Amino acid sequence: MKVKYFSDTDTAIVEFINNDVVETKEISENIYVDLDGQGNLVSMTIEHARVNARLQEFSFQEIGDRPQEEGGAAEPTL
């Protein structure tokens, strides 16, 4: 997952997966989601991010166990 912030437009984009976008849906006046061909969430755009997403308070916390990948233990990545 990647979070990109564009200060000139106060826009945040949260990228979940790197699939081609085939549809964008407006969730509210300031929030849009991009979906791939199977309806999976690709990314989310948040306009006026400092107010709508409290971007200045952004943090990431992984909770729970991740499935182990073949050949070794799972390692958290940021």
C-alpha positions as CSV (number, residue, x, y, z in Angstrom):
1,M,0.0,0.0,0.0
2,K,1.2,3.5,-0.8
3,V,-0.1,6.9,0.3
4,K,0.7,9.9,-1.9
5,Y,-0.1,13.4,-0.8
6,F,-0.2,16.4,-3.2
7,S,0.1,19.6,-1.1
8,D,-0.7,21.9,-4.0
9,T,-4.2,20.4,-4.3
10,D,-4.5,19.0,-0.8
11,T,-5.3,15.6,-2.3
12,A,-4.3,12.2,-0.9
13,I,-4.3,9.0,-3.0
14,V,-4.1,5.6,-1.2
15,E,-3.0,2.9,-3.6
16,F,-3.9,-0.6,-2.5
17,I,-2.9,-2.8,-5.5
18,N,-1.2,-2.1,-8.8
19,N,-4.0,-3.2,-11.1
20,D,-5.5,-1.3,-14.1
21,V,-8.4,0.9,-13.2
22,V,-11.6,0.2,-15.2
23,E,-14.1,2.2,-13.1
24,T,-14.1,5.2,-10.7
25,K,-17.0,5.6,-8.3
26,E,-17.8,8.8,-6.4
27,I,-18.4,7.8,-2.8
28,S,-19.0,11.4,-1.6
29,E,-18.2,14.9,-2.9
30,N,-14.6,14.5,-1.9
31,I,-13.9,10.7,-2.0
32,Y,-13.5,8.5,-5.0
33,V,-12.6,4.9,-5.4
34,D,-11.0,3.1,-8.3
35,L,-11.9,-0.5,-9.1
36,D,-10.3,-3.1,-11.4
37,G,-12.1,-5.4,-13.8
38,Q,-13.1,-7.8,-11.1
39,G,-14.4,-5.0,-8.8
40,N,-11.4,-5.0,-6.5
41,L,-10.4,-1.8,-4.8
42,V,-7.3,-0.4,-6.5
43,S,-7.1,3.1,-5.0
44,M,-8.9,5.8,-3.1
45,T,-8.7,9.5,-3.7
46,I,-9.4,12.0,-0.9
47,E,-9.9,15.7,-1.9
48,H,-9.3,18.3,0.9
49,A,-7.4,15.6,2.7
50,R,-6.2,17.6,5.7
51,V,-9.8,18.1,6.8
52,N,-11.5,15.0,5.4
53,A,-8.9,12.5,6.3
54,R,-7.0,14.3,9.1
55,L,-3.9,13.6,7.1
56,Q,-1.7,15.4,9.6
57,E,-2.4,12.5,12.0
58,F,-1.6,9.7,9.6
59,S,-0.1,6.5,11.0
60,F,0.0,2.8,10.0
61,Q,-0.5,-0.1,12.4
62,E,-0.6,-3.8,11.3
63,I,-2.7,-5.9,13.7
64,G,-2.8,-9.6,13.7
65,D,-0.8,-12.3,12.0
66,R,0.0,-12.2,8.3
67,P,-0.1,-15.5,6.4
68,Q,3.3,-17.0,6.0
69,E,4.7,-17.0,2.5
70,E,6.1,-20.2,1.1
71,G,9.6,-20.9,2.3
72,G,9.8,-18.7,5.4
73,A,8.2,-16.5,8.0
74,A,6.2,-13.5,7.2
75,E,8.0,-10.2,7.7
76,P,6.0,-6.9,8.1
77,T,6.7,-4.3,5.4
78,L,5.9,-0.7,5.3
